[in-house]
Amino acid sequence: MNKKSLLLSSLLICGLDAAHAQFFGMNVNRDSIQKVTNADYADMIAKLGIAEPRPGRDPNNPDANRLPNYDELMANPFVHYPEALVTFDGRKVKNAKMWNKVRRPELVKYFEDEVYGHIPDNVPAVNWKVVSEEKVDMNGIACVNRVLSGVVDNSMCPSITVEIQASILYPEGAKDVPVIVEYGYMAGRPSPFAMSFVRQNGPQTESWQMMVVKRGWAAATIVTGSIQADGGQGLRSGIIGLCNKGEYRKPQDWGALRAWAWGTSKLIDYMESDATFDATKVAIEGVSRNGKASLVAMAFDQRIAAGFIASSGKGGAAGWRRWCGESVENLTSSGEYHWMAGSFLKYGAEPLTANDLKIDQHELIALCAPRPCLISAGRFDADKWQDVMGMFMMAAKASPVYELLGAKGLGTDVLPRQDEGLMDGQLAYRQHNGGHEAGPNWPYFLDFFQKNVVDK
């Protein structure tokens, strides 16, 4: 086997999907992957009794009815959004106690039942081990790069193995340091000048890891595909498949977003056991699908101290009821359904629509309150599929929960101009001048984290 084939084999075992394999210049059998995905998707559709899912939006489709909408005059077909501070039985949430005892738990349960799925009771233990540890010179800063493997107990189904891959870069001699965790595709030795994001506009800048260690903090990467593959073909393997012993999912079983978030929680467990890191000052960051997972992770695990939610779109910070860019039907299609609980698929088929959900994504953001959270977007032309206005709207609608809990929300429902962020509160929003990326907002987030978490 040549080196490229060996690398491809290793990456696919770790859950790399076809699109990312091609990014590395590798050939994959798309037909085989699609065949497995189609069988899994058909099984869930049958379990839900769905006759025919509605098709998602497609900017390249010749059928005008399939094109995404970007006209703001048409982007709000549903006038009313659920009230974050009104319980499902109609009671007004008047104080923090009622939020924590009544409203928050019922929102968590609904998001688990209908959107992201439940972590099963039988999820096995993770045993972390240090794979390697080496000294790294980060442009004059002496650092240590620790590569970790979280071996999941697979005694319930020995044919499925799961090893969570992660790495943590930190200044040499550090003790009790804050940690920024990013979702990534590979973990290993960092370069001080390596780009951790693809700049679509403007000059290249130093990596986010370099920015972090210059502040004396730790920069961690967790490999999502080592937890759960980013594709329907992997739902009978990875941590989801292990818990199901290789069988198909049930409708309320977790999807990949919740699985990736679970892996993050396991990494925080590791940090709690090591005095090098301050596990009470851990932030999570991700872009696009990883931005969705970052918001899910922060909403469900209250140990996460802050979030940098970049260009997350539908399934992340953008509202389901918005008709702009990506649609609910895209996330219930065979290309993206694996991110979600199976039960979510029914909202992409008759007779249901997004308006039948009892929640919307401002309430997922609200589950992060009062912890600091930055909702990040790129330029309208480069990030429009993610619904820039929709992400802002949901942050504005989540603000009353932050305020109820004694924190500061956005303070306005008027979208600020690009590069003029709303950064004064614990819930923040900033649209940068780059594209579908986090890059230009990294310095702003690190200042935000410093002010709201590190210096507290």
N, C-alpha and C positions, 0 to 999 in steps of 0.2 A: 504494500500500500504506500503511495507517495505521500509527501508531507501535506499537500493540500487536502487529499482524501482523508488522511488521518485527523487533520484539524476539523474538517467538516463533520466527520463522525463524532468527534468529541463534543462539538458545539451542538449538534442535533440531540445527542444524549442529554445535554444540559438544557434542552428546550428551545434552542434557537429556531425561529420560524423561517419559512422560505424566503421572505422578503429580506430579513437580516442576513441570511446566508448568502444571498446574492450581493448584498452590500460588501461582503468579504471576498467577492469574486468567485463564488462557488456555484456549482450546478446542483440542483436538487430536483427530485422527481415530483413536480407539482401535481401531476395526475394522481399519484399514489396518496399524497397528502390530502388532496381534495376528496378523494374517494372515502377515506377514513372520516374526514370532517363531515361529509354529506351523510354518512350513516349515523354518526352521533347526533347531528342536527335533526335528522328525520325521526330518530328515537324520541327526542325531547318534544318535537312538534306533535307526534302521536300521543305522547303522555298528556299533553295539554289539550288535545282535541282540536287543534288548529287546522282549519281546512287549507288556507293559503295565506302565508304571511304577505303583508304589503311590501312592495319593493322600496328600498331606500333611495336617497337622492344621489345623483351621479352627474358630476359636472361635464362629463364627456359623452353623455347619452344624447342621441339625436332626437329623442322624444322630449318635447318641451315640458311635459308633465313630470318628468323625472329630474329636471334640473333643480339645483338648490336655489333658494331665494336669498337675495341680499338686499332687497328693498325694505327699509325699515318701516315703511307705511303698511307693509303686509306681514311683518314679522311677529305680530302679536294677535293671533286669531282668538286666543282665550283671554278674556278680560280679567278674570278673577284667579288669583293664586291662593293656595292654602295659607292660612295665617300661622306663622311660626309660634305665636304666643296664644293660640287657642287650641285646646285639646280636641281630640277626635269626637268627644261627646259634647263639645260646645262651650266648655268652661274657659274663662279668661285666665291666663297664667299671670299672677300678680306679683310674684316674688321668686327669689332664687330657690327657696325650698321647694316650691311647687314645680319649678322647672326641673330640678334634680330628681325629685321623687316621683313625679307624674309624667310630665311632658317629654323629658329626655328619654326615659325608658320606653315610652310607647313609640317614639320616633325611631329609636334604635331597632325595636322589634319589627316595625313596618319596613324599614330599609332592608333588614335581613330577610323578611318573608317575601318581599315583592321585588327587590332591586338587586342586591348584591349577594344574598344567600347567607346561610348559617355556617359557622365553623362547627364541625361535628364534635360530639362529645368524646369520640374515640380518637381524636387527633393525637398522634404519638409524640413522645418526648424527643428533644433534639440535644445531641451531645456535641458541643463545640470543641474543636481541636485546632491548634496552631499548625498550619501547613509549613509556613516559612516566616522568617522575620529577618529583615536586613536593613542596614543603615543606608539612607538615601540622602544625597546632597540636593536640596531643593533651592537652587540658586543662592547658595551660601547659608541656608538654614539646615542645620543637621537634624534629620528626621529619621524615624523608624517606620518601615512599611511592613505591616503584619497581614499575612494572608491567612484567612480562616476557612474552615470547612465545618458546616453544621450537619452532622450525620444524623438522619432521622431514623428512629427505631422502626424497622420494617418487619418485625417478627409476625405481624398480622398478615403480611403478604410478601414473602421473601423475594418474589419475582420482580418486585418494583423497588428500586432504590432511589432515594432522594438525598442529595448532599447540597446544602445551601452554600453557595460560594460568596464570599465577602472579603473585603480588605479594608484596613484602617491605617491611614497615614497620619502620624502625629509627631510633634517636635520631640527630639530626644530628651529624656529625663522628665517628660511631662507627667503631672499628677493631677487627677481630678479635673480634666479638661472638658469643655463643651465639645459636642460632636455634631457635625452636619452630615447627614446620610443622603446619598443620591442613589436612585435606581439606575442601574446600568446594565450593560450586556457582557462585559468582561471585567474580571478583577485580577490585578497583578501589579507589577512594578510601574509606578507612575513616572512620567517625565515632567520636569519642572516647567516645560514650555508646551506640553501637549494640550490640545484643545479638547475640552470635555463637551463642547457643543459646536454645532456647525454654524459659523457666522454667515449670514446671507447678505449682510450689508455692513460696510465700514471696516476699519482695520482689525486685524487679529489682536487679541489681548491675552494676558496670562490666564492660565487655567483657574477654574474655581478652587481646585485643591491648593494652588499656590496662594490664592487670596486668603484661604482659610488658615493655612499653617503660618502665614505671616502675622496673623492675629494671635497665634499661640494655641489654636484649637486643633481638633482632629477632623480629618476628612475621610468619610467612609463610603464605600460603594458596595451595594448588594445586588447580585445578579438575579434578575427576575426569572429568567428562564431556567435557572437551577432549582427554583421553587416549583414553578408550574409553567409549562410551555405556553407560548403566546399564539395559540391556535386550537381550533376544535379537535384537531387530530391528537392532541395531547391530553384530553380530559380523562382518559382512562389510565393515565400514568401521572407522574408528578405527585405532589402531596394530595391533590384531589383524588387521583386514581388510587393511590395507596390507601386512603381512608375508605374508599369504595371497593377495595380488593379487586381492582381492575374492571369493575362493572360500570355501566352507564350511570350518569347522575340522576337523582330524583329532582323534581322541580325546585325545591327550596334549598338544594345543596349549593355550596359556594361556587362562585366563578373565579376566574384568574385574578381579577382586581383584589378580591378579598383574600385570596391565597397569597398574593404578593405582600399585601398588608400584614398578614399573619407572619410571614417570614421576617418582616421588619420588627415585629414585636418580639420574635425569638432573638433577633440580634440585640435588641435592648436588654433582654434577659441576660445575654452574655456580658454586656457592658456593666450591668448591675453587679456582676461578680468580679469585676476587675477595677482596682483603685486608680488605674491610669485614666479612666473616663468618668465623667460626671453624668450619670444616666438620668438625672433630673433636668439636664440641659441638652436634650437631643432634639434636633430639627430634622425634618424630612423634606426633600426636594425631588421634583420630577417634572418632565415635560411631556405634553401630549398624553398618550396612554399612561405613561408613568406619572403625569400630573394627576390623572384620574385616581391612580392607585395611591398617590401621596395624600390626596384629600380623604380618601376612604380610610387610609391608615390613621390619619390624625383624628378623624371623626370617631372611630371605634376605640382607639387606644389613648386614653387620657394621660398616659405618661409622656406622650410626645409633646414637647414644650412649645414647638412652633412649626409652621408649615410655609413652604415656598411653592405655591401651586401654579405652575406655568403652563399656559396655553392648553388647558385641560379639556375644554369643550364639553360636549354631551357626555354624560356619565361622570363628569367632573363638576366644574363650577357653573357651567351654562345650564339654563333652565330647560326642562323637558318640554314645556308648553310653548317655547319659542319656535317659530318657523324661520330658521336662518342657518344656512350651511348644513352641517350634518343633522340628520333627523333621528328620531326614535327608531325608525325602521332600519336605519343603518346599523344600529346597535343590536337589533333583533335579527339581523341577517346572518347567514352562515359564515360571513367574514369576521364578525365581531361579537357574536352571541356568547362566546366562551368567556368574555370578560364578566358577564352578568350571571345572576341566578337564572335557572331555566324558567322560573315563574314569570320573569320579566318579559319573556317573549310574547305573552298574550297581549301586551299593549301595542304590539306592532301588527296586529291582525284584527279583523272585524270580530265582534262589534266594538272593541275597545280602542281608545286613543290615549295619548298622554294626559288628557284632561280627566281620565278616570283614575289616575293615581291620586291617592290622598295626600301626597307630599310633592314637593319639588326641591330643586337642589339648593335653594337658600336654606333649607332646613338641614341639609347635610353640612353646609358651612356652619350653621348655627350649633351643630353638635361639637364643633371645635371651640366654641366660646367657653370661657373668656381668654383662651390662649391666643397668642399672637399668630396671625395668619395673613400672608400676603397673596392676593390673587393677582397674577401676572398675565399680560397679554402682549402680543406684538402688533405691528402695523395693521391697519384694516385690510390693505391689499394682500398682505402676506399671511395673515392669520384669520381670514374671514370664515374659513370652514369651521373654526372653533367658536364662532359667534362672540366677538369681542364685546358688543353691547350686552349680550345675554349674560356673560360672566360678571360684568359690572352690576347689572340689575340684581342678580342673585346675591351679590355681596351687600348691596344696599338694603335688600329685603331681610338679610340676616342681621343687620346692624342693631335692630331693637333688642335682640337677644343678648348681644354683647353689652348693650347699655343696661339691660335689666340686671346683668351679673356684675355691674360695676366697672366695666371696661368701656372703651370708646370705639364706636363704629365709624363708618365713613363720614357721617355728618351731612350727607347730601345724597340726592338721587339724580343729580345732574352730572353726566359723564365729563370728567376733566379732559383737557387737551392732552395729546400725546406728549410724553416726557414731563408732565406735571402731575405727579402722583399724589394720591391721598395717603400720606404716610404717618400722620400724627397719632393715629389711634392704634389699638391692638388688632383691629381688623383693617387691613390696608389694601389699596388697589393701585397698580401702576401699569400703564401701557407704554412700552418702550418703542424705540425707533427701529428695532430689528425685525426679524421675521418670526417664524414658528420655532422659537428657542427661548431659553432663559437668559442667555449671555449678558445682554445689556442691563438686566435688572439684578445681577448678582451683587454688585457693590451696594446697591440700595437695600437688598435683603440682609446682607451681613451687618450693615449699620442698624437696621430694624431689629435684628436678633440681638445685637450688642446692647441696644437701648432697653429692650423689653424683656430680655431673658438673662444675659450674662451679667449686666450691671445691677440687676435687681437684688 
